Amino acid sequence: ATVPTNGFPWDAYHVNAIDLAGKNRFLVSMRNTWGAYLVEASTGRVLWTLGGKRSDFRFGRGAEFQWQHDVMVAPGSSIDGPAAELTLFDDHCCQLTGGGTSVSATGPSRGLLLELDTARRTAKLLAQYQGGGVFESEYMGDTQPLANGNVFVGWGSEPYLSEYSSSGKRLLEGSFPGPDLSYRSTVAPWIGLPATRPAATAKPAPGGGTFVYASWNGATRLAAWRVLAASGAGGQLRAVASAPKAGFETAIHLPGGYVRLVLQALDSRGRTIGVSRPFTR
C-alpha cells in the first residue's frame, strides 16, 4: 500500500484476520502487504511468510492472492502437517490507498483453498470459488468451509453471498438490499428469541365463544400455542386449548366465554419458551 498524499495515516499493514494455529502460534492476514504470517506468540518471531514481496513459499499456478481477507487454517487441517490447508478470500482488486506509484490488481475476486507443503515451501491451488467470474471486491469478504463439504463465500464490498458444492458447483446466490454490505457472511446455528413477551388479544367469536389471536414476532423456536383461561376474575387458570403456529398470527377458537387468559408459547418439544401478560376478553 502506497503512502497516501491526502494527509491520511499510512496503513502499511492492515491486519484483518487472526487464527490461533496451535500452541503459542497464530496465523495473521495483513491485507496491505498481500501476505499471511505464521507468528510465534511469545516472541513475535515470524516463522514463515506466505505471499507478499518476501514470500517463503513458491506459488503454483493460480495460487497467488492479492489484498486478501479471512486467512484461516481449514477445518480438520493442521499447520504442522506435511500438507496444511488454508482458506482465504482473494479480493484481487483495486488500489484504495492511492498516492505515489499505484499498485493495482484486477479481479475477479474469489474464495480460495490452498495446500501448503511446509517442508518444500510450496503453495498449491486446491479449489477456487468465483461469483460467475464478475465480482471485483475492493475490500472485506470471507471463505467458510461447511460441515457438509460445501463452501460459503461472502463477497465483502460486493453485496452478495454464495454457496458452492465440494465440486465447485454454485448452489445458492443471494444479495443484500442496497446499500447494505457484509464484512463477512457466515452460516451458523441461530435462534431468534425476542426481548418482548408473546402478544395476545381476545375477541368475541361470531356465533359464540372467543377467538384468541397470538403472535410473537422473531421467535424462531415457536411451534405451537397453549391457552390458559379462567371463567372468573379470581378463578384458577387451566389449559383450555392449543394450536400449532399458523403464520405471523394464529387464531385460536375457545368455545367458552372466558374472562381472564394467559398465552404460552411452545417449542417443538412442547416446552414453554414464552408467556404473555394476562389479558381479558
Phi and psi in degrees as a GROMACS rama.xvg file:
@    title "Ramachandran Plot"
@    xaxis  label "Phi"
@    yaxis  label "Psi"
@TYPE xy
-78.7951  161.493  THR-2
-71.4527  127.165  VAL-3
-69.6982  150.038  PRO-4
-102.382  2.53377  THR-5
-101.318  13.1147  ASN-6
87.8627  -3.01814  GLY-7
-70.1451  152.695  PHE-8
-60.9118  149.117  PRO-9
-83.9073  110.588  TRP-10
-90.1171  81.8829  ASP-11
-70.9158  -29.0662  ALA-12
-114.428  -54.3793  TYR-13
58.1767  77.8148  HIS-14
-69.2375  128.454  VAL-15
-130.997  2.75367  ASN-16
-161.54  139.983  ALA-17
-134.517  130.565  ILE-18
-128.047  123.443  ASP-19
-65.2084  129.326  LEU-20
-127.066  55.7337  ALA-21
96.9199  179.254  GLY-22
-62.4687  124.461  LYS-23
66.5204  22.1715  ASN-24
-140.787  151.506  ARG-25
-142.71  153.93  PHE-26
-105.803  126.221  LEU-27
-125.244  136.374  VAL-28
-99.9925  129.652  SER-29
-118.837  103.987  MET-30
-55.5009  -45.6607  ARG-31
-80.7856  -5.97038  ASN-32
-104.351  -1.12964  THR-33
58.2067  33.8341  TRP-34
-134.983  155.853  GLY-35
-121.243  144.1  ALA-36
-132.838  132.364  TYR-37
-92.7453  120.599  LEU-38
-120.349  138.246  VAL-39
-80.1822  116.174  GLU-40
-64.784  -39.3566  ALA-41
-71.7164  -26.1276  SER-42
-114.404  -18.7994  THR-43
79.1526  6.90692  GLY-44
-73.7295  133.084  ARG-45
-80.7362  117.019  VAL-46
-81.2979  -37.6386  LEU-47
-159.406  160.353  TRP-48
-121.86  132.091  THR-49
-114.886  112.365  LEU-50
93.5645  -175.297  GLY-51
75.7908  -167.192  GLY-52
-77.7133  -21.0772  LYS-53
-127.457  54.3636  ARG-54
-69.0574  137.429  SER-55
-82.7363  -8.41694  ASP-56
-113.906  142.028  PHE-57
-90.6819  133.534  ARG-58
-92.6978  134.68  PHE-59
-76.3839  177.01  GLY-60
-60.3616  127.721  ARG-61
78.3665  5.75357  GLY-62
-93.7143  -16.1617  ALA-63
-70.2856  151.332  GLU-64
-135.791  162.835  PHE-65
-145.684  139.733  GLN-66
56.4417  37.5681  TRP-67
-70.7207  160.001  GLN-68
-133.195  161.649  HIS-69
57.0784  48.0627  ASP-70
-77.5256  121.94  VAL-71
-139.867  150.817  MET-72
-71.3102  128.848  VAL-73
-63.8616  144.365  ALA-74
-54.9483  135.009  PRO-75
83.8624  -5.73837  GLY-76
-102.73  164.396  SER-77
-133.887  139.852  SER-78
-67.5293  -15.7219  ILE-79
-87.6626  -12.565  ASP-80
-71.3495  161.533  GLY-81
-67.1614  -21.4156  PRO-82
-135.042  76.7716  ALA-83
-74.5281  139.437  ALA-84
-109.728  137.538  GLU-85
-123.794  144.529  LEU-86
-111.246  150.77  THR-87
-162.735  165.411  LEU-88
-107.791  120.998  PHE-89
-97.1917  96.1947  ASP-90
-61.2119  -47.7405  ASP-91
52.66  38.0719  HIS-92
-148.48  132.524  CYS-93
78.4657  172.529  CYS-94
-138.314  109.412  GLN-95
-97.5179  -19.7927  LEU-96
-86.2252  -30.6575  THR-97
66.9709  176.431  GLY-98
87.0288  146.538  GLY-99
63.0738  -144.967  GLY-100
-85.2988  117.89  THR-101
-79.5848  130.14  SER-102
-107.661  110.741  VAL-103
-115.981  164.21  SER-104
-139.425  144.523  ALA-105
-116.842  130.555  THR-106
-62.8155  -161.147  GLY-107
-79.8626  155.194  PRO-108
-72.2684  163.197  SER-109
-163.316  154.721  ARG-110
-85.5703  142.226  GLY-111
-127.407  145.556  LEU-112
-123.488  117.972  LEU-113
-113.863  149.427  LEU-114
-113.192  125.376  GLU-115
-103.231  126.72  LEU-116
-93.7631  99.6015  ASP-117
-73.2986  -17.5181  THR-118
-81.6198  -48.025  ALA-119
-86.3993  -8.22253  ARG-120
58.4682  55.0621  ARG-121
-125.771  151.075  THR-122
-123.478  125.227  ALA-123
-119.447  140.442  LYS-124
-75.6624  120.291  LEU-125
-95.432  -39.3633  LEU-126
-160.09  151.592  ALA-127
-137.643  149.027  GLN-128
-130.187  114.366  TYR-129
-117.407  143.179  GLN-130
-81.6634  66.7498  GLY-131
70.0763  11.3821  GLY-132
73.0719  17.2014  GLY-133
-119.938  -16.9207  VAL-134
-78.6063  129.887  PHE-135
-122.025  95.3701  GLU-136
-86.5487  122.258  SER-137
-75.1271  -28.672  GLU-138
-163.257  165.841  TYR-139
68.2832  -170.989  MET-140
110.384  159.38  GLY-141
-159.017  160.846  ASP-142
-130.474  119.969  THR-143
-123.745  110.584  GLN-144
-68.7593  136.654  PRO-145
-101.782  161.539  LEU-146
-63.0182  -27.9914  ALA-147
-86.1385  5.16396  ASN-148
97.1485  -12.0407  GLY-149
-74.924  170.906  ASN-150
-131.459  133.439  VAL-151
-111.336  131.919  PHE-152
-124.438  127.692  VAL-153
-102.416  135.03  GLY-154
-96.9705  15.6419  TRP-155
59.9327  -117.912  GLY-156
-67.798  -15.6452  SER-157
-89.8761  125.819  GLU-158
-79.0111  53.6156  PRO-159
-130.796  162.265  TYR-160
-143.934  146.513  LEU-161
-140.953  152.575  SER-162
-125.683  139.021  GLU-163
-124.509  150.309  TYR-164
-73.69  170.473  SER-165
-62.7579  -23.2734  SER-166
-88.0839  -2.03397  SER-167
97.9573  2.91949  GLY-168
-75.0697  131.933  LYS-169
-76.2821  121.94  ARG-170
-101.397  -29.2672  LEU-171
-150.075  143.012  LEU-172
-144.283  130.24  GLU-173
-130.147  164.204  GLY-174
-135.54  148.618  SER-175
-83.6326  149.726  PHE-176
-68.817  130.443  PRO-177
-61.3468  146.316  GLY-178
-98.0019  31.7654  PRO-179
-70.5474  143.77  ASP-180
-132.029  171.853  LEU-181
-137.31  126.585  SER-182
-60.1964  -50.2039  TYR-183
-136.648  142.125  ARG-184
-114.298  118.634  SER-185
-129.837  154.043  THR-186
-97.884  129.168  VAL-187
-157.071  152.074  ALA-188
-60.1643  139.449  PRO-189
-145.661  138.86  TRP-190
-122.725  127.405  ILE-191
-93.9964  112.581  GLY-192
-124.324  102.145  LEU-193
-60.5315  152.417  PRO-194
-77.4373  -16.7082  ALA-195
-98.418  162.121  THR-196
-76.2393  164.128  ARG-197
-57.7302  145.877  PRO-198
-99.3245  140.442  ALA-199
-151.262  149.532  ALA-200
-148.913  159.388  THR-201
-129.568  138.612  ALA-202
-133.921  146.724  LYS-203
-59.4807  136.759  PRO-204
-89.7608  139.22  ALA-205
-57.349  130.259  PRO-206
87.665  0.792245  GLY-207
114.647  157.632  GLY-208
85.2577  -164.64  GLY-209
-136.999  139.59  THR-210
-101.9  125.767  PHE-211
-102.55  129.923  VAL-212
-109.513  124.416  TYR-213
-124.538  138.029  ALA-214
-153.475  154.459  SER-215
-151.261  87.863  TRP-216
-64.8094  123.227  ASN-217
95.2243  -1.41591  GLY-218
-85.3078  99.2555  ALA-219
-74.8151  -20.815  THR-220
-88.9603  -4.52197  ARG-221
-65.9092  125.154  LEU-222
-121.545  -29.0943  ALA-223
-157.217  168.105  ALA-224
-123.089  148.291  TRP-225
-130.165  132.949  ARG-226
-104.238  126.248  VAL-227
-103.791  137.401  LEU-228
-147.583  157.763  ALA-229
-135.633  141.969  ALA-230
-79.5985  -16.3273  SER-231
-127.77  165.524  GLY-232
-61.9701  -32.4374  ALA-233
-105.867  6.65828  GLY-234
-72.7375  161.469  GLY-235
-79.935  134.61  GLN-236
-72.0606  137.645  LEU-237
-143.492  156.53  ARG-238
-69.1734  125.764  ALA-239
-121.437  -14.9551  VAL-240
-165.412  157.843  ALA-241
-148.835  158.662  SER-242
-159.494  145.733  ALA-243
-68.0416  150.997  PRO-244
-57.5928  134.779  LYS-245
-131.577  82.022  ALA-246
77.8163  -160.052  GLY-247
-63.1173  -39.2468  PHE-248
-130.41  134.244  GLU-249
-110.3  128.775  THR-250
-97.9913  127.298  ALA-251
-122.737  123.58  ILE-252
-91.4305  130.56  HIS-253
-112.828  129.245  LEU-254
-71.5113  -24.76  PRO-255
-93.9786  169.096  GLY-256
-98.4473  71.6798  GLY-257
-75.417  151.383  TYR-258
-100.5  -48.1053  VAL-259
-116.235  133.889  ARG-260
-138.234  154.351  LEU-261
-139.454  142.451  VAL-262
-111.548  131.694  LEU-263
-109.352  133.066  GLN-264
-94.1654  132.342  ALA-265
-118.474  145.706  LEU-266
-88.4929  -173.539  ASP-267
-66.8022  -17.1512  SER-268
-97.3248  5.78137  ARG-269
82.3037  10.9938  GLY-270
-85.0313  144.012  ARG-271
-76.6921  122.919  THR-272
-116.747  -3.479  ILE-273
-168.589  150.028  GLY-274
-135.081  133.837  VAL-275
-76.4177  169.011  SER-276
-72.5748  151.012  ARG-277
-57.5006  142.029  PRO-278
-141.812  164.288  PHE-279
-122.374  162.071  THR-280
